[in-house]
Structures are given as structure tokens and as C-alpha cells.
Amino acid sequence: MISATRSLRTKAIHAMVGLLFFADRLLERQPFGTIIGCTTKESLVALTFDDGPHAEYTPRLLDILARHGIHATFFVIGEQGRKHPEILRRMIAEGHTIANHTWDHPRMPGLSASEQKRQIRACAAEIKQYGGPLIFRPPWGAQNPALITRVHLMGYLNVTWSMDADDWADHDSAWFAETIQHDVRPGTIILLHDRLTPPAEPAAFDRTNLLNGLDIALEQMTKRYHFVTVPQLLTLGKPITRRLTSNRLNRLYESTG
């Protein structure tokens, strides 16, 4: 009986995620949607970092990027940017791009339309002095068609990612060094975090293992790829547009097949 119940639950999960994939395919046919990467013949990759800046880890990350000659895109939380304007100024001075990641990282689909707009506008007001592009990333990648449409009507490009390194979980440096490289191909947008917002595994809030692993990975990857900011990638490649689902859901779908 327990086995039968688990089987039914597995089939239900599989069916629900399948519906999300179907919705993804519908969104691909729209004139706007969620950009998850680019099609390009050049060896271009975009590194992105969410939820910062952080007083300790973001400067350490900027040191690593400078050592490798890499420019990245930082999806900044507005209230964090207000706390650390000196870090945002350093990002711009060193050639990085700052983009919108809401004011305080709520789950956007659970908010009213007016509160969604307030979250985006409050962050925009905080980072506008740094000249960032109108690019938005929803916290946790959580969105629905209404939010995607609203973001578009506000004049933003909605950008998530094509590779998630699961850096919200606790792993050692070697694991990160391998994982960050594993699914990368030309046009990939890589999701990482210079600061984590709860919930996450407690040990993962210390970004040391991620930073050390990233440093190792970049030593190898810079031999094969040229790292650009998201705006540069969108200029040099053809955007791939989706999506409601994520790599985590892809893995769930495959595991319940």
C-alpha cells in the first residue's frame, strides 16, 4: 500500500512538472519572456552573482575576478546596496554590471501587483546612480506569466540562468570547482551568490568554499571561454527565451520519469 501511494505521488509530481514544461514552451513563442542564455558561435559565458553585496565576501570575490580579468553581472538587492555603496562603486569602477534583484528578496508571485512594482522600483532607485541596464532577476527565479508580463511592461529584460551551481547548499571547494565547469557551454549564464538569503543550508552562508572553488574553476575556464557581462552577452548572441522551470526541476522531472 505504501509503495502504491509513493508511486501515485511520483506520477502526480511528474505530471505537475510536465505542465510547467508545457507552459515554458508556450512562453518561448511570446515576443518577450525570461532570458536563460544565448545562442552564440563564440566561446562567451556570463557569470552572475545574486543577493549581494556582502561586506566580507563581495570584496573577496571582486579580488578573484580582477585576478582573472573577468567582468561579471551582479543582481543586487536594493537594501544591501544601500548598506554598502562603496562596494557598488568598486563594481562599476572595475567594469562589472549592476542589475535589479528587488528591494529585499521576497517571493514575487506571492505579492500583489502593486507590491511587485514597489520592490522593483525601490531597487531601481537605489542602483540607478550606477548606470545599470534595465535587467531584472526574480528572487529564487520564482515567477509566473503575470509577473513576466509586468516586468516586460515596466521596460525590463527578465533574466534568470542556464546553469545553477547549487551554491545555496554546503559543499567543499573541490565540488564547486568541478560543478561550476560541468554544464557550461557557449552562451551559458551561470548563477552564483556572493551573499545568500534564507532559506539555505546554514554552513553555506559562509562563501569561502564557493570562492575558493570558483577561483580554481576560473583558472581552467579562462583557457576556453571569454567571460562577459549579461548585456554584452545579449548583444553578441541571440537570446534563448524561457522559463518558469529551473535546472532543479529538470532534475526532478528526470528522476521521477
C-alpha positions as CSV (number, residue, x, y, z in Angstrom):
1,M,0.0,0.0,0.0
2,I,2.8,2.4,0.9
3,S,4.6,1.5,-2.4
4,A,1.4,2.3,-4.3
5,T,1.0,5.6,-2.6
6,R,4.5,6.6,-3.4
7,S,4.0,5.6,-7.0
8,L,0.9,7.8,-7.2
9,R,2.7,10.7,-5.6
10,T,5.6,10.3,-8.0
11,K,3.3,10.2,-11.0
12,A,1.5,13.3,-9.7
13,I,4.8,15.2,-9.3
14,H,5.8,14.2,-12.8
15,A,2.5,15.4,-14.3
16,M,2.7,18.7,-12.5
17,V,6.3,19.4,-13.6
18,G,5.3,18.3,-17.1
19,L,2.6,21.0,-17.1
20,L,5.3,23.6,-16.2
21,F,7.4,22.4,-19.1
22,F,4.4,22.8,-21.4
23,A,3.9,26.4,-20.1
24,D,7.6,27.0,-20.8
25,R,7.2,26.0,-24.4
26,L,4.3,28.4,-24.7
27,L,6.3,31.3,-23.3
28,E,9.1,30.6,-25.9
29,R,6.6,31.7,-28.5
30,Q,5.9,35.0,-26.9
31,P,7.7,38.2,-28.0
32,F,9.1,38.5,-24.5
33,G,9.8,36.1,-21.7
34,T,12.6,35.0,-19.5
35,I,16.1,35.0,-20.9
36,I,18.1,32.0,-19.8
37,G,21.1,32.2,-22.1
38,C,22.2,32.9,-25.6
39,T,22.9,31.1,-28.8
40,T,26.4,32.1,-30.0
41,K,29.2,30.6,-32.0
42,E,31.7,32.4,-29.8
43,S,33.0,31.0,-26.6
44,L,31.2,33.5,-24.4
45,V,29.9,32.9,-20.9
46,A,28.3,35.3,-18.4
47,L,29.0,35.0,-14.7
48,T,26.2,36.3,-12.4
49,F,26.0,36.8,-8.7
50,D,22.9,37.3,-6.7
51,D,21.8,38.7,-3.3
52,G,24.7,41.0,-2.5
53,P,26.6,42.9,-1.8
54,H,28.1,41.4,1.3
55,A,30.6,43.3,3.4
56,E,33.2,40.5,3.5
57,Y,32.6,38.1,0.6
58,T,31.8,40.5,-2.2
59,P,35.2,42.3,-2.0
60,R,36.9,38.9,-1.9
61,L,35.0,37.9,-4.9
62,L,35.9,41.1,-6.7
63,D,39.6,40.4,-6.0
64,I,39.2,36.9,-7.6
65,L,37.5,38.4,-10.7
66,A,40.2,41.1,-11.0
67,R,42.9,38.5,-10.8
68,H,41.4,36.5,-13.7
69,G,40.5,39.6,-15.7
70,I,36.7,38.8,-15.7
71,H,33.7,41.1,-15.7
72,A,30.5,39.8,-14.2
73,T,26.9,40.9,-13.6
74,F,25.7,41.5,-10.0
75,F,22.0,41.2,-9.4
76,V,21.9,43.4,-6.3
77,I,19.3,43.5,-3.5
78,G,18.4,47.2,-3.0
79,E,18.6,47.3,0.8
80,Q,22.0,45.6,0.6
81,G,23.2,48.1,-1.9
82,R,22.2,50.9,0.4
83,K,24.3,49.4,3.2
84,H,27.4,49.0,1.0
85,P,27.6,51.8,-1.6
86,E,31.4,51.6,-1.6
87,I,31.2,48.1,-2.9
88,L,28.8,49.1,-5.7
89,R,31.2,51.9,-6.6
90,R,34.0,49.4,-6.8
91,M,32.0,47.1,-9.0
92,I,31.4,49.8,-11.6
93,A,35.0,51.1,-11.4
94,E,36.2,47.6,-12.2
95,G,33.9,47.1,-15.2
96,H,31.1,45.0,-13.7
97,T,27.4,45.4,-14.3
98,I,24.8,46.0,-11.6
99,A,21.2,44.8,-12.2
100,N,17.9,44.7,-10.3
101,H,17.1,41.8,-7.8
102,T,14.3,43.6,-5.9
103,W,14.5,45.6,-2.7
104,D,14.6,42.8,-0.1
105,H,14.3,39.5,-1.9
106,P,10.6,38.4,-1.5
107,R,9.0,35.6,-3.4
108,M,7.4,37.7,-6.1
109,P,4.5,35.6,-7.2
110,G,3.1,35.8,-3.7
111,L,2.9,39.6,-3.8
112,S,0.2,41.9,-5.2
113,A,0.9,43.7,-8.5
114,S,1.5,47.0,-6.7
115,E,4.0,45.4,-4.2
116,Q,5.8,43.7,-7.1
117,K,6.2,47.1,-8.8
118,R,7.3,48.7,-5.5
119,Q,10.0,46.0,-5.0
120,I,11.4,46.6,-8.4
121,R,11.2,50.4,-8.3
122,A,12.8,50.6,-4.8
123,C,15.8,48.7,-6.0
124,A,16.0,50.7,-9.2
125,A,16.0,53.9,-7.3
126,E,18.9,52.6,-5.2
127,I,21.1,51.4,-8.1
128,K,20.2,54.0,-10.8
129,Q,23.2,56.2,-9.9
130,Y,25.5,53.3,-11.0
131,G,24.0,53.3,-14.5
132,G,22.9,49.7,-14.6
133,P,20.8,48.4,-17.5
134,L,17.1,47.6,-17.1
135,I,17.6,43.9,-16.4
136,F,15.7,42.1,-13.6
137,R,16.1,38.7,-12.0
138,P,13.3,37.4,-9.7
139,P,14.4,36.1,-6.3
140,W,14.9,32.3,-6.5
141,G,13.8,32.5,-10.1
142,A,10.2,32.4,-8.8
143,Q,7.8,33.8,-11.3
144,N,4.6,33.3,-13.2
145,P,3.2,34.6,-16.5
146,A,1.7,37.7,-14.8
147,L,5.0,38.7,-13.3
148,I,6.9,38.1,-16.5
149,T,4.4,40.3,-18.4
150,R,4.6,43.0,-15.7
151,V,8.3,43.1,-15.7
152,H,8.2,43.5,-19.5
153,L,5.7,46.3,-19.3
154,M,8.0,48.1,-16.8
155,G,10.7,48.1,-19.5
156,Y,12.9,45.4,-18.1
157,L,14.5,42.3,-19.6
158,N,13.8,39.4,-17.4
159,V,16.9,37.2,-17.0
160,T,17.4,34.1,-15.0
161,W,20.1,31.5,-15.8
162,S,21.0,28.4,-17.7
163,M,23.4,26.8,-15.1
164,D,22.7,26.7,-11.4
165,A,25.7,25.6,-9.3
166,D,23.6,24.9,-6.2
167,D,25.7,27.1,-4.1
168,W,22.9,27.6,-1.6
169,A,24.0,24.1,-0.3
170,D,27.1,23.2,1.7
171,H,29.9,21.8,-0.5
172,D,33.6,21.8,-0.4
173,S,35.8,23.8,-2.7
174,A,36.7,20.9,-5.0
175,W,33.0,20.2,-5.5
176,F,32.3,23.8,-6.6
177,A,35.4,23.8,-8.8
178,E,34.1,20.8,-10.7
179,T,30.4,21.7,-10.7
180,I,30.8,25.3,-11.9
181,Q,32.5,24.0,-15.1
182,H,30.3,20.9,-15.7
183,D,27.4,22.2,-17.7
184,V,29.0,25.3,-19.2
185,R,28.9,25.8,-23.0
186,P,29.0,29.0,-25.2
187,G,26.1,31.3,-24.3
188,T,25.6,30.0,-20.7
189,I,24.5,32.3,-17.9
190,I,25.9,30.9,-14.6
191,L,24.0,31.5,-11.4
192,L,26.1,32.0,-8.2
193,H,25.7,34.1,-5.0
194,D,28.1,36.4,-3.3
195,R,25.6,36.5,-0.4
196,L,22.8,34.1,0.5
197,T,19.3,35.0,1.6
198,P,17.5,32.4,3.8
199,P,16.5,29.7,3.5
200,A,19.7,27.9,2.7
201,E,21.9,25.4,4.5
202,P,23.4,27.2,7.5
203,A,27.0,26.3,6.6
204,A,26.6,27.7,3.1
205,F,26.2,31.3,4.3
206,D,30.0,31.2,4.6
207,R,31.0,31.7,1.0
208,T,34.7,30.7,1.5
209,N,34.3,27.3,-0.2
210,L,32.4,28.7,-3.1
211,L,35.0,31.5,-3.6
212,N,37.9,29.0,-3.4
213,G,36.2,26.7,-5.8
214,L,35.4,29.5,-8.2
215,D,39.0,30.6,-8.2
216,I,40.1,27.1,-9.2
217,A,37.4,26.8,-11.9
218,L,38.2,30.1,-13.5
219,E,41.9,29.1,-13.8
220,Q,40.7,26.4,-16.1
221,M,37.7,28.1,-17.8
222,T,39.5,31.2,-18.9
223,K,41.6,29.0,-21.2
224,R,38.4,28.0,-23.0
225,Y,35.9,30.8,-22.5
226,H,35.7,34.6,-22.6
227,F,33.6,36.0,-19.8
228,V,31.3,38.9,-20.5
229,T,28.5,40.7,-18.7
230,V,24.9,39.8,-19.4
231,P,24.3,43.0,-21.5
232,Q,27.4,42.1,-23.6
233,L,26.2,38.5,-24.0
234,L,22.8,39.7,-25.2
235,T,24.4,42.0,-27.7
236,L,26.8,39.3,-29.0
237,G,24.4,36.4,-29.1
238,K,20.8,35.5,-29.8
239,P,18.8,35.3,-26.5
240,I,17.2,32.0,-25.6
241,T,13.9,32.8,-24.0
242,R,12.0,30.9,-21.3
243,R,11.2,30.0,-18.4
244,L,9.2,29.0,-15.4
245,T,11.2,25.9,-14.7
246,S,14.8,25.6,-13.5
247,N,17.6,23.1,-13.6
248,R,16.4,21.8,-10.3
249,L,13.0,21.0,-11.8
250,N,14.6,19.4,-14.8
251,R,16.5,17.0,-12.5
252,L,13.3,16.3,-10.5
253,Y,11.4,15.6,-13.7
254,E,14.1,13.2,-14.9
255,S,14.3,11.4,-11.5
256,T,10.6,10.8,-11.5
257,G,10.3,9.6,-15.0
